[in-house]
Amino acid sequence: MAELKYVPAGIILHIKEFFYKLNDNLDDYFYFHFEDIPTGLKAEKLLKNENIKSIPVPDEIFPECGVAILSKEKDKIKSILEKNNINYEIWIKEKEFKKIEGDIKNKGCQL
C-alpha cells in the first residue's frame, strides 16, 4: 500500500486519467512504468514540458500502485529518462498489456 503522503498525488492522477479517457484513446500510447511512486513523480516533473500524460499505473502492469507516463514519443522519452538515470519499463496495450522494454526488479509503493 502506498504511503499516506502519496494519496493526494494518486487522487490527482485518477482525475487526470478520467479526463484523458473522455478525450483520447489511451491504447495508442507507450506506457512508461517506474520502480516506485517517488521515481514516477520525479519522471512526471522532469517530463512536464514534453507531450505526456500521467495516470495511475494500470493494474495489469502492477496491481498495487504507481505512476505511469504515457507518450507516443518513445525514443525521446527514453533518452530523457536515461540521461537522468531513471529506470523504467515500457508497455503497450494491444488486446492486453505487453512489456516491450526494461526490467524493474524492485517494484514497490513505498520509499
Residue frames as a rotation matrix with the C-alpha (Angstrom) as fourth column:
MET 1
0.577 0.817 0.000 0.00
0.817 -0.577 0.000 0.00
0.000 0.000 -1.000 0.00
ALA 2
0.017 -0.556 0.831 1.22
0.497 -0.717 -0.490 3.48
0.868 0.421 0.264 -0.83
GLU 3
-0.696 -0.314 -0.646 2.42
0.717 -0.356 -0.599 5.80
-0.042 -0.880 0.473 1.87
LEU 4
0.231 0.886 -0.401 -0.17
0.854 -0.383 -0.352 8.29
-0.466 -0.261 -0.845 3.05
LYS 5
-0.133 -0.340 -0.931 1.83
0.000 -0.939 0.343 11.24
-0.991 0.046 0.125 1.73
TYR 6
-0.965 -0.262 -0.022 1.24
-0.032 0.033 0.999 9.99
-0.261 0.965 -0.041 -1.84
VAL 7
-0.308 0.930 0.199 -2.55
0.776 0.366 -0.514 9.84
-0.551 -0.004 -0.834 -1.57
PRO 8
0.309 0.457 -0.834 -3.11
-0.084 -0.860 -0.503 13.40
-0.947 0.226 -0.228 -2.92
ALA 9
-0.526 -0.560 -0.640 -0.89
-0.711 -0.124 0.692 12.65
-0.467 0.819 -0.333 -5.94
GLY 10
-0.909 0.219 0.355 -2.83
0.313 0.920 0.234 9.43
-0.276 0.324 -0.905 -6.53
ILE 11
0.050 0.981 -0.185 -6.15
0.559 -0.181 -0.809 11.26
-0.828 -0.062 -0.557 -6.44
ILE 12
0.134 -0.084 -0.987 -4.88
-0.557 -0.830 -0.005 13.80
-0.819 0.551 -0.158 -8.96
LEU 13
-0.847 -0.503 -0.170 -3.62
-0.435 0.475 0.765 11.02
-0.305 0.722 -0.621 -11.25
HIS 14
-0.607 0.695 0.385 -7.03
0.651 0.713 -0.261 9.30
-0.456 0.093 -0.885 -11.16
ILE 15
0.332 0.719 -0.610 -8.80
0.178 -0.683 -0.708 12.56
-0.926 0.127 -0.355 -12.03
LYS 16
-0.252 -0.514 -0.820 -6.40
-0.748 -0.434 0.502 13.17
-0.614 0.740 -0.275 -14.94
GLU 17
-0.951 -0.129 0.280 -6.97
0.029 0.866 0.499 9.62
-0.307 0.482 -0.820 -16.19
PHE 18
-0.126 0.986 0.108 -10.74
0.623 0.164 -0.765 10.13
-0.772 -0.029 -0.635 -16.14
PHE 19
0.476 0.315 -0.822 -10.49
-0.267 -0.838 -0.475 13.25
-0.838 0.445 -0.315 -18.32
TYR 20
-0.570 -0.717 -0.401 -7.90
-0.660 0.109 0.743 11.73
-0.489 0.689 -0.536 -20.67
LYS 21
-0.806 0.270 0.526 -10.21
0.374 0.922 0.100 8.78
-0.458 0.278 -0.844 -21.30
LEU 22
0.245 0.933 -0.262 -13.03
0.353 -0.338 -0.873 11.15
-0.903 0.122 -0.412 -22.22
ASN 23
0.659 -0.012 -0.752 -10.96
-0.482 -0.774 -0.411 12.77
-0.577 0.634 -0.516 -24.96
ASP 24
-0.046 -0.817 -0.575 -8.40
-0.992 0.105 -0.070 10.23
0.118 0.567 -0.815 -26.15
ASN 25
0.901 0.191 -0.389 -7.72
-0.192 0.981 0.037 6.55
0.388 0.042 0.921 -26.76
LEU 26
0.471 -0.751 0.462 -5.02
-0.823 -0.186 0.537 5.68
-0.317 -0.633 -0.706 -24.23
ASP 27
0.684 -0.192 0.704 -4.35
0.225 0.973 0.047 2.39
-0.694 0.126 0.708 -26.05
ASP 28
0.883 -0.305 0.357 -2.38
0.319 -0.169 -0.933 4.39
0.345 0.937 -0.052 -28.64
TYR 29
0.616 -0.640 0.459 0.41
-0.721 -0.693 0.003 5.29
0.316 -0.333 -0.888 -26.20
PHE 30
-0.106 -0.717 -0.689 3.56
0.229 0.657 -0.719 3.76
0.968 -0.234 0.095 -24.79
TYR 31
0.896 0.402 0.190 3.24
-0.129 -0.173 0.976 3.27
0.425 -0.899 -0.103 -21.02
PHE 32
-0.228 -0.974 0.015 6.38
-0.147 0.019 -0.989 4.01
0.962 -0.228 -0.147 -19.00
HIS 33
0.862 0.471 -0.184 6.31
0.053 0.278 0.959 2.35
0.503 -0.837 0.215 -15.58
PHE 34
0.009 -0.871 0.491 8.73
-0.577 -0.405 -0.709 3.10
0.817 -0.277 -0.506 -12.74
GLU 35
-0.509 -0.357 -0.783 10.07
0.253 0.808 -0.533 1.22
0.823 -0.469 -0.320 -9.73
ASP 36
-0.430 0.408 -0.805 8.20
0.884 0.011 -0.467 3.29
-0.181 -0.913 -0.366 -7.15
ILE 37
0.608 0.792 0.049 5.98
0.792 -0.601 -0.108 6.33
-0.056 0.104 -0.993 -6.67
PRO 38
0.459 -0.448 -0.767 8.76
0.072 -0.842 0.535 8.86
-0.886 -0.301 -0.354 -5.96
THR 39
-0.648 -0.725 0.234 10.56
0.262 0.077 0.962 7.87
-0.716 0.684 0.140 -9.18
GLY 40
-0.223 0.663 0.715 7.34
0.974 0.117 0.195 8.13
0.045 0.740 -0.671 -11.18
LEU 41
0.767 0.512 -0.385 6.60
0.564 -0.825 0.026 11.57
-0.304 -0.238 -0.922 -9.74
LYS 42
-0.003 -0.865 -0.501 10.19
0.025 -0.501 0.865 12.65
-1.000 -0.010 0.023 -10.46
ALA 43
-0.711 -0.221 0.668 9.79
0.611 0.275 0.742 11.49
-0.347 0.936 -0.061 -14.08
GLU 44
0.295 0.906 0.304 6.47
0.955 -0.285 -0.080 13.33
0.014 0.314 -0.949 -14.36
LYS 45
0.686 -0.100 -0.720 8.10
0.193 -0.930 0.312 16.57
-0.701 -0.353 -0.619 -13.16
LEU 46
-0.367 -0.930 -0.036 11.11
0.091 -0.075 0.993 16.08
-0.926 0.361 0.112 -15.43
LEU 47
-0.772 0.091 0.629 8.89
0.623 0.307 0.720 15.46
-0.128 0.947 -0.294 -18.48
LYS 48
-0.074 0.863 -0.500 6.27
0.549 -0.383 -0.742 18.16
-0.832 -0.330 -0.446 -17.78
ASN 49
-0.031 0.015 -0.999 7.23
-0.555 -0.832 0.005 20.12
-0.832 0.554 0.034 -20.92
GLU 50
-0.965 -0.241 -0.102 7.02
-0.227 0.579 0.783 17.06
-0.129 0.779 -0.614 -23.15
ASN 51
-0.212 0.927 -0.310 3.87
-0.871 -0.035 0.490 15.71
0.444 0.373 0.815 -24.76
ILE 52
-0.886 -0.129 -0.446 2.99
0.073 0.910 -0.407 13.22
0.458 -0.393 -0.797 -21.98
LYS 53
0.303 0.906 0.297 0.05
-0.550 -0.088 0.831 12.10
0.778 -0.415 0.471 -19.93
SER 54
-0.845 -0.533 0.039 0.43
-0.334 0.470 -0.817 10.80
0.417 -0.703 -0.576 -16.38
ILE 55
0.320 0.946 -0.059 -2.00
-0.652 0.265 0.711 8.33
0.688 -0.189 0.701 -14.85
PRO 56
0.261 -0.204 0.944 -2.03
-0.782 0.529 0.330 5.69
-0.567 -0.824 -0.022 -12.12
VAL 57
-0.757 -0.563 -0.330 -0.21
-0.651 0.614 0.446 2.61
-0.048 0.553 -0.832 -13.35
PRO 58
0.187 0.873 -0.450 -2.80
-0.830 0.385 0.404 0.15
0.526 0.298 0.797 -14.74
ASP 59
0.416 0.072 0.906 -3.43
-0.756 0.581 0.301 -2.89
-0.505 -0.811 0.296 -12.54
GLU 60
0.997 -0.022 0.072 -2.43
0.059 0.819 -0.570 -5.19
-0.046 0.573 0.818 -15.42
ILE 61
0.358 -0.925 0.124 1.09
-0.160 -0.192 -0.968 -3.72
0.920 0.327 -0.217 -15.27
PHE 62
-0.799 -0.532 -0.280 1.42
0.206 0.194 -0.959 -3.50
0.564 -0.824 -0.045 -11.48
PRO 63
-0.005 0.986 -0.168 -1.65
0.544 0.143 0.827 -4.01
0.839 -0.087 -0.537 -9.30
GLU 64
-0.076 -0.030 -0.997 -0.53
0.996 -0.049 -0.074 -2.22
-0.047 -0.998 0.033 -6.16
CYS 65
0.700 0.246 -0.670 0.17
0.296 -0.954 -0.040 1.42
-0.649 -0.170 -0.741 -7.06
GLY 66
-0.307 -0.939 0.155 2.41
0.688 -0.107 0.718 3.70
-0.657 0.327 0.679 -9.06
VAL 67
0.265 0.242 -0.933 2.70
-0.365 -0.871 -0.330 6.33
-0.892 0.428 -0.143 -11.74
ALA 68
0.032 -0.231 0.972 2.60
0.845 0.527 0.098 5.64
-0.535 0.818 0.212 -15.47
ILE 69
-0.230 -0.158 -0.960 3.79
-0.363 -0.902 0.235 8.17
-0.903 0.402 0.150 -18.03
LEU 70
0.352 0.428 0.833 2.10
0.646 0.533 -0.546 7.85
-0.678 0.730 -0.089 -21.42
SER 71
-0.019 -0.387 -0.922 3.70
-0.514 -0.787 0.341 9.14
-0.858 0.480 -0.184 -24.61
LYS 72
0.941 0.262 0.215 3.66
0.072 0.467 -0.881 8.49
-0.332 0.844 0.421 -28.32
GLU 73
0.615 -0.787 -0.052 7.32
-0.552 -0.383 -0.741 9.58
0.563 0.484 -0.670 -28.48
LYS 74
0.973 -0.151 -0.174 9.00
0.224 0.797 0.561 6.50
0.054 -0.585 0.809 -27.04
ASP 75
0.266 -0.962 0.066 12.58
0.854 0.203 -0.479 7.25
0.447 0.184 0.875 -28.09
LYS 76
-0.068 -0.243 0.968 12.51
-0.079 -0.966 -0.248 10.87
0.995 -0.093 0.046 -26.95
ILE 77
0.709 0.397 0.583 11.16
-0.596 -0.104 0.796 9.97
0.377 -0.912 0.163 -23.51
LYS 78
0.858 -0.457 -0.234 13.63
0.501 0.846 0.183 7.07
0.114 -0.274 0.955 -23.17
SER 79
0.037 -0.905 0.424 16.51
0.604 -0.318 -0.731 9.42
0.796 0.283 0.535 -23.93
ILE 80
0.083 0.059 0.995 15.45
-0.511 -0.854 0.094 11.95
0.855 -0.517 -0.041 -21.30
LEU 81
0.913 0.308 0.267 14.91
-0.385 0.436 0.813 9.27
0.134 -0.845 0.517 -18.65
GLU 82
0.685 -0.710 -0.163 18.25
0.685 0.704 -0.189 7.60
0.249 0.017 0.968 -19.40
LYS 83
-0.067 -0.707 0.704 20.12
0.230 -0.698 -0.678 10.92
0.971 0.116 0.209 -19.20
ASN 84
0.026 0.183 0.983 18.64
-0.806 -0.578 0.129 11.34
0.592 -0.795 0.132 -15.73
ASN 85
-0.841 -0.492 -0.226 19.37
-0.318 0.787 -0.529 7.75
0.438 -0.373 -0.818 -14.61
ILE 86
-0.207 0.855 0.475 15.70
-0.876 0.054 -0.480 6.83
-0.436 -0.515 0.738 -14.18
ASN 87
-0.973 -0.106 0.205 14.89
-0.041 0.952 0.303 3.13
-0.227 0.286 -0.931 -14.52
TYR 88
-0.150 0.953 -0.262 11.70
-0.859 -0.256 -0.442 2.22
-0.489 0.159 0.858 -16.37
GLU 89
-0.617 0.138 0.775 9.76
0.448 0.871 0.202 -0.43
-0.647 0.472 -0.599 -18.21
ILE 90
-0.648 0.463 -0.605 7.81
-0.725 -0.619 0.303 0.26
-0.234 0.635 0.737 -21.40
TRP 91
-0.559 0.597 0.575 4.47
0.385 0.801 -0.458 -1.40
-0.734 -0.035 -0.678 -22.02
ILE 92
-0.835 0.455 -0.311 1.97
-0.520 -0.463 0.718 -1.26
0.182 0.761 0.623 -24.86
LYS 93
-0.335 0.794 0.507 -1.65
-0.262 0.439 -0.860 -2.24
-0.905 -0.420 0.061 -24.90
GLU 94
-0.891 0.209 -0.403 -2.82
-0.334 0.298 0.894 -4.46
0.307 0.931 -0.195 -27.67
LYS 95
0.146 0.915 -0.375 -5.59
0.016 0.377 0.926 -6.77
0.989 -0.141 0.040 -26.53
GLU 96
0.848 -0.040 -0.529 -3.74
0.529 0.132 0.838 -6.98
0.036 -0.990 0.133 -23.22
PHE 97
0.757 -0.653 -0.014 -0.74
-0.634 -0.740 0.225 -5.13
-0.157 -0.161 -0.974 -21.81
LYS 98
0.811 -0.583 0.044 2.62
0.564 0.761 -0.320 -6.38
0.153 0.284 0.946 -23.02
LYS 99
0.581 -0.705 -0.407 6.05
-0.096 -0.556 0.826 -5.32
-0.808 -0.440 -0.390 -21.77
ILE 100
0.950 -0.234 0.207 8.32
0.244 0.139 -0.960 -4.38
0.196 0.962 0.189 -24.67
GLU 101
0.080 -0.970 0.232 11.40
0.113 -0.222 -0.968 -2.97
0.990 0.103 0.092 -22.88
GLY 102
-0.208 -0.321 0.924 13.06
-0.768 -0.532 -0.357 -2.74
0.606 -0.784 -0.136 -19.49
ASP 103
0.182 0.235 -0.955 13.08
0.390 0.874 0.289 -4.84
0.903 -0.425 0.067 -16.38
ILE 104
-0.068 -0.115 0.991 12.43
-0.766 -0.630 -0.126 -3.32
0.639 -0.768 -0.045 -13.00
LYS 105
-0.496 -0.226 -0.838 13.40
0.190 0.914 -0.359 -5.81
0.847 -0.338 -0.410 -10.33
ASN 106
-0.744 0.146 -0.651 12.23
0.659 0.002 -0.752 -3.99
-0.108 -0.989 -0.098 -7.19
LYS 107
-0.394 0.712 0.582 8.75
0.117 -0.589 0.800 -2.62
0.912 0.383 0.149 -7.77
GLY 108
-0.525 0.233 -0.819 7.15
0.850 0.197 -0.488 -1.01
0.048 -0.952 -0.301 -4.79
CYS 109
0.411 0.785 0.463 4.79
0.640 -0.610 0.466 1.59
0.649 0.105 -0.754 -3.43
GLN 110
0.942 -0.071 -0.328 6.97
0.246 -0.520 0.818 2.95
-0.229 -0.851 -0.472 -0.66
LEU 111
0.626 -0.779 -0.049 10.33
-0.760 -0.594 -0.265 4.66
0.177 0.203 -0.963 -0.42
